[in-house]
């Protein structure tokens, strides 16, 4: 399995596994990658369900 390899704050290289079909791990993908957008949409959907339950 491939490793991320992004530079870290400590000066080393990230050793996490990459997301399938990309070259970076979830931490280093960025907010507007396909992975980041999917994660954000999923989180927003869960939050919307939670708020609907509270209103009832």
GUPA-590340 format. One record per residue: residue number from 1; x, y, z of N, C-alpha, C, CB in turn; residue in one letter. Coordinates in Angstrom, 2 decimals, m for minus. Each point is the difference from the previous one (the first is absolute). Glycine has a CB too. Layout:
BEGIN
REC, NUM, X, Y, Z, X, Y, Z, X, Y, Z, X, Y, Z, a
...
END
This chain:
BEGIN
REC, 1, 0.84, m1.18, 0.00, m0.84, 1.18, 0.00, 0.89, 1.24, 0.00, m1.85, m1.24, 1.22, x
REC, 2, 1.47, 2.24, m1.98, 0.80, 1.21, m0.13, m0.15, 0.89, 1.23, m0.26, m0.11, m2.49, x
REC, 3, 1.25, 0.89, 2.77, 0.00, 0.93, 1.13, m0.22, 1.42, m0.51, 1.56, m1.52, 1.32, x
REC, 4, m2.09, 2.39, m0.47, m0.34, 1.36, m0.38, 1.24, 0.81, m0.40, m1.96, m0.12, 1.55, x
REC, 5, 2.92, 0.26, m0.66, 1.23, 0.71, m0.32, m0.07, 1.51, 0.09, 0.49, m1.87, m1.44, x
REC, 6, m1.58, 2.41, 1.94, m0.12, 1.46, 0.14, 0.90, 0.48, 1.14, m2.37, m0.06, m0.88, x
REC, 7, 2.96, 1.26, 0.74, 0.84, 0.51, 1.09, m0.86, 0.32, 1.22, 1.63, 0.93, m1.68, x
REC, 8, m1.12, m1.24, 2.87, m0.73, 0.24, 1.24, 0.58, 1.20, 0.73, m0.55, m2.44, 0.17, x
REC, 9, m0.14, 2.89, 0.87, 0.47, 1.15, 0.78, 1.31, m0.29, 0.72, m2.37, 0.69, 0.30, x
REC, 10, 2.60, m1.96, 0.02, 1.22, m0.37, 0.72, 1.20, m0.12, m0.92, m1.41, m1.18, 1.66, x
REC, 11, 1.22, 1.32, m2.96, 1.10, m0.07, m0.94, 0.19, m1.36, m0.65, 1.06, 1.74, 1.32, x
REC, 12, m1.85, m2.71, m0.91, 0.08, m1.34, m0.60, m0.97, m0.13, m1.15, 0.68, m0.95, 2.21, x
REC, 13, m0.93, m0.30, m2.58, m0.94, m0.29, m1.08, m1.14, m0.85, 0.53, 1.86, 0.13, m1.70, x
REC, 14, m3.06, 0.13, 1.23, m1.19, m0.73, 0.43, 0.12, m1.46, m0.44, m1.41, 2.10, m0.14, x
REC, 15, 1.08, m3.02, 1.04, 0.10, m1.44, m0.28, m1.35, m0.68, m0.09, 2.17, 0.01, 1.16, x
REC, 16, m3.25, 0.77, m1.15, m1.34, m0.59, m0.08, m0.27, m0.56, m1.40, m0.80, 1.61, 1.77, x
REC, 17, m0.12, m2.57, m1.85, m0.37, m0.58, m1.28, m0.83, 1.00, m0.81, 0.04, m2.31, 1.01, x
REC, 18, 0.12, 2.28, m2.32, m0.72, 0.92, m0.87, m1.44, m0.46, m0.21, 2.16, 0.59, m1.14, x
REC, 19, m3.02, 0.34, 0.77, m1.38, m0.31, m0.36, 0.03, m0.62, m1.39, m0.95, 1.91, 1.44, x
REC, 20, 0.17, m2.94, m1.67, m0.02, m0.68, m1.29, m0.29, 0.99, m1.13, m0.75, m2.12, 1.14, x
REC, 21, 1.58, 2.10, m2.15, m0.18, 0.88, m1.16, 0.63, 1.37, 0.15, m2.07, m1.20, m0.41, x
REC, 22, 2.77, 1.46, 1.51, 0.65, 1.29, 0.21, 1.44, m0.21, 0.43, m2.21, 1.06, 0.62, x
REC, 23, 2.90, 0.03, m0.37, 1.39, m0.12, 0.42, 0.22, 0.45, 1.43, 0.66, 0.35, m2.35, x
REC, 24, m1.73, 0.02, 3.07, 0.13, 0.50, 1.37, m0.96, m0.72, 0.94, 0.72, 2.22, m0.90, x
REC, 25, m0.39, m2.13, 2.21, m0.86, m0.57, 1.03, m1.18, 0.96, 0.28, 1.99, m1.23, 1.03, x
REC, 26, m2.98, 0.81, m0.26, m1.14, 0.88, 0.30, 0.40, 1.32, 0.67, m1.37, m2.05, 0.22, x
REC, 27, 2.42, 2.02, 0.58, 0.44, 1.21, 0.71, 0.56, 1.03, m0.98, 0.50, m1.39, 2.04, x
REC, 28, 0.20, 0.94, m3.07, 0.69, 0.91, m0.92, m0.71, 0.18, m1.33, 2.09, m0.68, 1.09, x
REC, 29, m3.31, 0.18, m1.21, m0.75, 0.13, m1.26, m0.38, 1.45, m0.28, m0.88, m2.31, 0.33, x
REC, 30, 0.47, 3.03, 0.68, m0.49, 1.35, m0.22, m1.52, 0.02, m0.01, 2.06, 0.56, m1.29, x
REC, 31, m2.63, 0.59, 1.54, m1.44, 0.12, 0.15, m0.77, m0.18, m1.31, 0.44, 1.51, 1.90, x
REC, 32, 0.16, m1.18, m3.04, m0.74, m0.03, m1.25, 0.32, m1.19, m0.88, m0.06, 2.44, 0.11, x
REC, 33, 0.76, m3.43, 0.42, 0.20, m1.24, m0.75, m1.32, m0.76, m0.01, 2.48, m0.11, 0.64, x
REC, 34, m2.60, m0.86, m1.51, m1.23, m0.80, m0.06, m0.26, m0.68, 1.33, 0.36, m0.38, m2.46, x
REC, 35, 0.70, m0.10, 3.10, m0.14, m0.65, 1.30, m0.49, 0.99, 1.05, 1.83, m1.61, m0.61, x
REC, 36, m1.26, 2.80, 0.65, m0.39, 1.01, 0.98, m1.44, 0.45, m0.17, 2.35, 0.75, 0.07, x
REC, 37, m2.77, m0.58, m1.31, m1.38, 0.42, m0.27, m0.97, m1.09, 0.44, 0.79, 1.41, m1.94, x
REC, 38, m0.48, m2.66, 1.64, m0.88, m1.11, 0.40, m0.11, m0.08, 1.52, 0.64, m1.26, m2.08, x
REC, 39, 0.47, 1.42, 2.77, m0.02, m0.03, 1.46, m0.84, 1.14, 0.57, 2.27, m1.08, m0.01, x
REC, 40, m2.13, 2.27, m0.56, m0.75, 1.16, 0.49, m1.50, m0.17, m0.23, 1.99, 1.45, m0.45, x
REC, 41, m2.37, m1.96, m0.74, m1.42, m0.23, m0.29, m0.60, m1.02, 0.95, 0.41, 0.57, m2.39, x
REC, 42, 0.33, m1.62, 2.67, m0.48, m1.03, 0.93, m0.20, 0.59, 1.39, 1.19, m1.78, m1.34, x
REC, 43, m0.26, 2.59, 1.78, m0.09, 0.63, 1.32, m1.20, 0.95, 0.07, 2.49, m0.20, 0.26, x
REC, 44, m2.69, 0.98, m1.33, m1.13, 0.93, m0.03, m1.33, m0.74, 0.01, 1.41, 1.64, m1.23, x
REC, 45, m1.50, m2.77, 0.53, m1.24, m0.78, m0.02, m0.32, m0.55, 1.39, 0.43, m0.61, m2.41, x
REC, 46, 0.59, 0.13, 3.11, m0.21, m0.50, 1.36, m0.47, 1.12, 0.92, 1.75, m1.76, m0.37, x
REC, 47, m1.16, 2.94, 0.24, m0.38, 1.13, 0.84, m1.43, 0.44, m0.31, 2.40, 0.73, 0.09, x
REC, 48, m2.79, m0.76, m1.35, m1.37, 0.38, m0.37, m1.01, m0.97, 0.61, 0.87, 0.99, m2.15, x
REC, 49, m0.57, m2.29, 2.10, m0.89, m0.99, 0.62, m0.11, 0.24, 1.50, 0.62, m1.68, m1.77, x
REC, 50, 0.50, 2.01, 2.39, 0.03, 0.23, 1.44, m0.88, 1.20, 0.37, 2.33, m0.96, 0.11, x
REC, 51, m2.25, 2.04, m0.89, m0.80, 1.19, 0.31, m1.48, m0.26, m0.24, 1.96, 1.46, m0.60, x
REC, 52, m2.29, m2.27, m0.40, m1.42, m0.31, m0.25, m0.57, m0.82, 1.15, 0.42, 0.03, m2.49, x
REC, 53, 0.37, m0.92, 3.03, m0.47, m0.81, 1.13, m0.24, 0.88, 1.23, 1.26, m1.98, m0.89, x
REC, 54, m0.43, 2.98, 1.11, m0.15, 0.88, 1.15, m1.28, 0.83, m0.07, 2.48, 0.09, 0.18, x
REC, 55, m2.87, 0.31, m1.39, m1.17, 0.85, m0.18, m1.30, m0.73, 0.28, 1.27, 1.28, m1.68, x
REC, 56, m1.28, m2.58, 1.52, m1.25, m0.76, 0.16, m0.35, m0.20, 1.44, 0.45, m1.14, m2.10, x
END
